[in-house]
Amino acid sequence: MPADFFPTPDPSLDHIDPTILTSPLDDLPLDGPARYLGCLSLVTRVPQECFILDFAAETLRLLDFQGYHLFVPLRFAIPPTISGGADPVTQTGLLCTHPFLVLLVLITDKTLANEADADAQIVATAIEAFRFNNKMRGEHGLDPLDAMTIPCISMAITCPTFYLVPVTTALSNAVIGQRPPTQCQVLRCPTVTTCTAGIGLKDTEYRKLVLRRFLAFKALAKSHWVHILEGV
């Protein structure tokens, strides 16, 4: 339940341009928030991965996920940390990053008919982000982390699912053949209702719901970054 997942499940949208909240997508304004609404209109008409990522990036920027030394690149390739892996890199669609640490992972959900596959992709990417962060910390003279909760988002067109993935050294080692001593309990909060009927953010009430969820997740995600960035 959202109330159990988010500490503040219903944040205010008063600081957002009301045009973004109420404009129909068939009558877009020519100025003001035209860029954001244009991205939204495009992804609802042509739901290709590149446009989903554009929309997600614009949403994070609109809601000030960026900050001092935090960036929202469109794409980021996490270099492999295990030799002999099948994939040369773990492709993540979008991240909120410190100059050398991955703080938030966002991917497009290419498995709309199978939530389990999307969940597995999120967990695998979070583990690679954890390994990458420890590799970069070592290169900057910092001790490795023994654990980090990676905030993650998967986007099924305009429908986000939010995750908190607690990655530990034991879990990271388990992927390369060692059994972890404890279970990994991933927290997950989907955003459903009209999105699942194909209406998505054309519906202004659902649009407000999604933006509130993103805002609530921003506060939650940052609560997991604070101690990681201390002394960095």
Secondary structure, DSSP 8 states (H G I E B T S, - for coil): -HHHH-SSSS---TTS-HHHHH--TTS--SSSTHHHHHHHHHHHHS--HHHHHHHHHHHHHHTT--BTTBB--S-EEE--SSTT-SSSSEEESEEEE-SS-EEEEEEE---TT-HHHHHHHHHHHHHHHHHHHHHHHHHTT----SEEEEEEEEEETTEEEEEEEEEEHHHHHHTTT---SS----EEEE--GGGGGT-GGGSHHHHHHHHHHHHHHHHHHHHHHHHHHTT-
